[in-house]
Amino acid sequence: MSAALLFWLAGSGLVGLSVYGLIVNPHPLMKLLALNLLGSGVFLLFGVIAKRGAAAGLGGDPVPQALVITGHRRGAAAAASWGGGGGVAG
């Protein structure tokens, strides 16, 4: 099994598990955790796509890498705003 296939399966598993968590769990905190897990799975899949799209001997494709960096920042901002900003929710 190649490394790309292993990462592809792991990313797909994370996406599937998080979608299940979003549908099944009624608690808002569990939905937030499932949403963060979904973002991690999508970022992992983008990384696999960036590496597969690159030619041999060259670096990865910069467009999926830029999307991952932007997505990390937006995911952190969404988690902080929905989760109370890290402080005590009142």
N, CA, C and O of each residue as an XYZ file, in Angstrom:
360
protein
N       0.852     -1.171      0.000
C       0.000      0.000      0.000
C       0.897      1.234      0.000
O       1.815      1.341      0.813
N       0.634      2.146     -0.898
C       1.449      3.357     -0.993
C       1.020      4.366      0.075
O      -0.060      4.260      0.657
N       1.883      5.332      0.313
C       1.590      6.356      1.316
C       0.409      7.217      0.883
O      -0.409      7.612      1.714
N       0.315      7.509     -0.414
C      -0.792      8.337     -0.896
C      -2.135      7.633     -0.688
O      -3.121      8.269     -0.316
N      -2.169      6.333     -0.926
C      -3.412      5.586     -0.710
C      -3.776      5.545      0.764
O      -4.951      5.651      1.119
N      -2.784      5.392      1.620
C      -3.040      5.367      3.059
C      -3.604      6.705      3.534
O      -4.559      6.737      4.310
N      -3.012      7.812      3.068
C      -3.527      9.126      3.446
C      -4.911      9.374      2.854
O      -5.761      9.997      3.490
N      -5.133      8.886      1.635
C      -6.448      9.028      1.004
C      -7.515      8.289      1.821
O      -8.602      8.820      2.048
N      -7.209      7.080      2.257
C      -8.163      6.311      3.064
C      -8.390      6.960      4.428
O      -9.518      6.998      4.918
N      -7.324      7.469      5.038
C      -7.466      8.135      6.337
C      -8.312      9.400      6.218
O      -9.173      9.644      7.063
N      -8.083     10.203      5.190
C      -8.870     11.410      4.983
C     -10.333     11.104      4.699
O     -11.228     11.789      5.193
N     -10.565     10.075      3.902
C     -11.950      9.676      3.604
C     -12.647      9.161      4.862
O     -13.829      9.430      5.078
N     -11.920      8.432      5.678
C     -12.484      7.940      6.940
C     -12.823      9.079      7.884
O     -13.865      9.049      8.539
N     -11.956     10.088      7.963
C     -12.232     11.247      8.811
C     -13.459     12.012      8.325
O     -14.287     12.444      9.128
N     -13.571     12.176      7.023
C     -14.730     12.884      6.474
C     -16.015     12.103      6.756
O     -17.014     12.688      7.173
N     -15.996     10.798      6.534
C     -17.183      9.987      6.786
C     -17.583      9.969      8.250
O     -18.766     10.067      8.576
N     -16.607      9.844      9.131
C     -16.889      9.822     10.567
C     -17.443     11.162     11.035
O     -18.346     11.201     11.870
N     -16.915     12.248     10.508
C     -17.390     13.561     10.944
C     -18.786     13.874     10.398
O     -19.588     14.497     11.094
N     -19.085     13.457      9.182
C     -20.438     13.665      8.661
C     -21.445     12.861      9.487
O     -22.542     13.341      9.771
N     -21.075     11.659      9.863
C     -21.932     10.853     10.741
C     -22.144     11.569     12.081
O     -23.260     11.615     12.598
N     -21.063     12.126     12.634
C     -21.175     12.853     13.896
C     -22.035     14.096     13.779
O     -22.768     14.427     14.711
N     -21.961     14.792     12.652
C     -22.804     15.969     12.456
C     -24.277     15.603     12.378
O     -25.129     16.348     12.860
N     -24.577     14.473     11.782
C     -25.975     14.068     11.615
C     -26.553     13.503     12.902
O     -27.686     13.821     13.265
N     -25.783     12.663     13.600
C     -26.320     11.893     14.724
C     -26.326     12.674     16.036
O     -27.301     12.593     16.783
N     -25.280     13.417     16.333
C     -25.152     14.059     17.647
C     -25.982     15.323     17.744
O     -25.837     16.217     16.910
N     -26.863     15.422     18.756
C     -27.669     16.637     18.911
C     -26.950     17.731     19.704
O     -27.350     18.893     19.641
N     -25.900     17.381     20.445
C     -25.210     18.346     21.303
C     -24.353     19.300     20.464
O     -23.609     18.851     19.593
N     -24.448     20.617     20.717
C     -23.696     21.576     19.894
C     -22.175     21.407     19.985
O     -21.479     21.604     18.988
N     -21.652     21.048     21.149
C     -20.209     20.880     21.269
C     -19.727     19.690     20.444
O     -18.654     19.748     19.843
N     -20.502     18.624     20.412
C     -20.137     17.460     19.598
C     -20.205     17.804     18.104
O     -19.405     17.311     17.309
N     -21.160     18.648     17.738
C     -21.233     19.082     16.342
C     -20.022     19.943     15.983
O     -19.511     19.858     14.866
N     -19.563     20.767     16.921
C     -18.376     21.580     16.687
C     -17.144     20.694     16.513
O     -16.329     20.940     15.625
N     -17.002     19.681     17.338
C     -15.880     18.760     17.205
C     -15.948     17.990     15.890
O     -14.923     17.770     15.245
N     -17.151     17.581     15.492
C     -17.309     16.880     14.222
C     -16.975     17.802     13.047
O     -16.407     17.360     12.049
N     -17.324     19.065     13.168
C     -17.008     20.022     12.105
C     -15.499     20.237     11.991
O     -14.966     20.336     10.886
N     -14.819     20.308     13.121
C     -13.357     20.440     13.091
C     -12.714     19.185     12.522
O     -11.721     19.272     11.799
N     -13.260     18.033     12.836
C     -12.752     16.783     12.285
C     -12.980     16.726     10.770
O     -12.142     16.216     10.027
N     -14.104     17.247     10.332
C     -14.383     17.315      8.893
C     -13.348     18.186      8.185
O     -12.862     17.838      7.109
N     -13.021     19.311      8.794
C     -12.000     20.170      8.211
C     -10.657     19.470      8.123
O      -9.953     19.616      7.124
N     -10.290     18.716      9.142
C      -9.017     17.989      9.117
C      -9.003     16.941      8.012
O      -7.993     16.771      7.330
N     -10.116     16.239      7.834
C     -10.197     15.237      6.769
C     -10.094     15.850      5.387
O      -9.429     15.309      4.504
N     -10.755     16.982      5.207
C     -10.706     17.659      3.908
C      -9.298     18.181      3.637
O      -8.811     18.098      2.510
N      -8.641     18.719      4.669
C      -7.273     19.206      4.489
C      -6.332     18.063      4.145
O      -5.426     18.227      3.327
N      -6.538     16.916      4.758
C      -5.710     15.752      4.442
C      -5.925     15.311      2.995
O      -4.968     14.972      2.300
N      -7.167     15.315      2.547
C      -7.442     14.959      1.157
C      -6.849     15.983      0.192
O      -6.341     15.614     -0.867
N      -6.909     17.267      0.550
C      -6.278     18.289     -0.297
C      -4.774     18.065     -0.387
O      -4.182     18.249     -1.450
N      -4.157     17.672      0.715
C      -2.725     17.397      0.688
C      -2.376     16.253     -0.235
O      -1.373     16.306     -0.947
N      -3.205     15.208     -0.226
C      -2.984     14.074     -1.131
C      -3.156     14.510     -2.574
O      -2.378     14.113     -3.441
N      -4.169     15.326     -2.838
C      -4.399     15.809     -4.197
C      -3.239     16.682     -4.659
O      -2.828     16.605     -5.817
N      -2.706     17.515     -3.758
C      -1.588     18.384     -4.127
C      -0.354     17.561     -4.454
O       0.373     17.881     -5.395
N      -0.110     16.511     -3.695
C       1.078     15.699     -3.939
C       0.922     14.852     -5.196
O       1.879     14.670     -5.949
N      -0.289     14.331     -5.423
C      -0.512     13.516     -6.621
C      -0.469     14.355     -7.889
O      -0.057     13.871     -8.943
N      -0.899     15.624     -7.789
C      -0.930     16.480     -8.963
C       0.427     17.026     -9.345
O       0.595     17.567    -10.438
N       1.388     16.895     -8.469
C       2.723     17.417     -8.765
C       3.474     16.437     -9.650
O       3.292     15.224     -9.553
N       4.302     16.972    -10.494
C       5.128     16.117    -11.352
C       6.257     15.518    -10.509
O       6.600     16.046     -9.451
N       6.811     14.444    -10.974
C       7.892     13.767    -10.243
C       9.103     14.679    -10.147
O       9.542     15.257    -11.142
N       9.635     14.799     -8.946
C      10.817     15.617     -8.738
C      10.521     17.075     -8.435
O      11.419     17.807     -8.020
N       9.285     17.516     -8.632
C       8.919     18.893     -8.334
C       8.142     18.923     -7.030
O       7.705     17.884     -6.536
N       7.973     20.104     -6.479
C       7.208     20.257     -5.253
C       5.728     20.029     -5.495
O       5.310     19.772     -6.624
N       4.951     20.120     -4.457
C       3.507     19.936     -4.572
C       2.845     21.099     -5.286
O       3.440     22.164     -5.450
N       1.619     20.887     -5.705
C       0.845     21.926     -6.366
C       0.541     23.031     -5.350
O       0.022     22.728     -4.276
N       0.844     24.299     -5.646
C       0.677     25.347     -4.641
C      -0.772     25.750     -4.385
O      -1.060     26.306     -3.325
N      -1.686     25.494     -5.303
C      -3.068     25.921     -5.104
C      -3.742     25.141     -3.977
O      -4.314     25.778     -3.092
N      -3.714     23.798     -3.947
C      -4.294     23.112     -2.793
C      -3.575     23.438     -1.486
O      -4.202     23.461     -0.427
N      -2.267     23.689     -1.547
C      -1.546     24.061     -0.327
C      -2.044     25.403      0.201
O      -2.204     25.569      1.411
N      -2.288     26.356     -0.685
C      -2.820     27.653     -0.260
C      -4.233     27.506      0.297
O      -4.595     28.186      1.258
N      -5.032     26.625     -0.299
C      -6.376     26.384      0.220
C      -6.336     25.769      1.609
O      -7.174     26.095      2.450
N      -5.387     24.895      1.863
C      -5.265     24.281      3.179
C      -4.872     25.324      4.214
O      -5.438     25.348      5.307
N      -3.916     26.184      3.892
C      -3.494     27.218      4.838
C      -4.654     28.166      5.148
O      -4.891     28.501      6.308
N      -5.373     28.594      4.114
C      -6.519     29.471      4.320
C      -7.613     28.767      5.099
O      -8.252     29.374      5.959
N      -7.833     27.508      4.812
C      -8.856     26.742      5.526
C      -8.538     26.556      6.995
O      -9.438     26.578      7.835
N      -7.270     26.373      7.312
C      -6.883     26.253      8.721
C      -7.215     27.535      9.478
O      -7.737     27.491     10.592
N      -6.911     28.668      8.867
C      -7.200     29.937      9.538
C      -8.699     30.150      9.697
O      -9.157     30.594     10.749
N      -9.463     29.835      8.656
C     -10.917     30.027      8.750
C     -11.545     29.039      9.720
O     -12.489     29.381     10.433
N     -11.027     27.811      9.753
C     -11.543     26.826     10.702
C     -11.277     27.223     12.136
O     -12.139     27.050     12.998
N     -10.097     27.753     12.403
C      -9.774     28.210     13.756
C     -10.653     29.396     14.155
O     -11.102     29.484     15.298
N     -10.894     30.300     13.216
C     -11.750     31.452     13.515
C     -13.196     31.012     13.755
O     -13.867     31.540     14.642
N     -13.670     30.060     12.977
C     -15.045     29.577     13.164
C     -15.192     28.847     14.491
O     -16.198     29.012     15.181
N     -14.204     28.046     14.852
C     -14.264     27.330     16.122
C     -14.206     28.299     17.294
O     -14.890     28.099     18.297
N     -13.396     29.345     17.176
C     -13.282     30.317     18.260
C     -14.573     31.140     18.399
O     -14.994     31.440     19.516
N     -15.193     31.500     17.288
C     -16.408     32.305     17.374
C     -17.605     31.480     17.813
O     -18.462     31.982     18.541
N     -17.683     30.226     17.387
C     -18.820     29.385     17.759
C     -18.633     28.814     19.152
O     -19.612     28.597     19.867
N     -17.422     28.573     19.538
C     -17.148     27.957     20.837
C     -17.046     28.950     21.971
O     -16.697     28.555     23.083
N     -17.331     30.207     21.748
C     -17.276     31.184     22.816
C     -15.956     31.931     22.872
O     -15.725     32.682     23.820
N     -15.090     31.755     21.899
C     -13.843     32.481     21.861
C     -12.802     31.981     22.834
O     -11.828     32.684     23.101
N     -12.975     30.796     23.370
C     -12.007     30.230     24.291
C     -12.265     30.617     25.732
O     -11.614     30.086     26.632
N     -13.187     31.519     25.976
C     -13.501     31.929     27.334
C     -14.697     31.151     27.875
O     -15.142     30.165     27.287
N     -15.191     31.615     28.988
C     -16.350     30.980     29.609
C     -17.597     31.451     28.887
O     -17.859     32.650     28.794
N     -18.363     30.502     28.378
C     -19.610     30.860     27.680
C     -20.648     31.232     28.713
O     -20.843     30.530     29.705
N     -21.299     32.325     28.469
C     -22.266     32.768     29.467
C     -23.507     33.124     28.869
O     -24.438     33.521     29.570
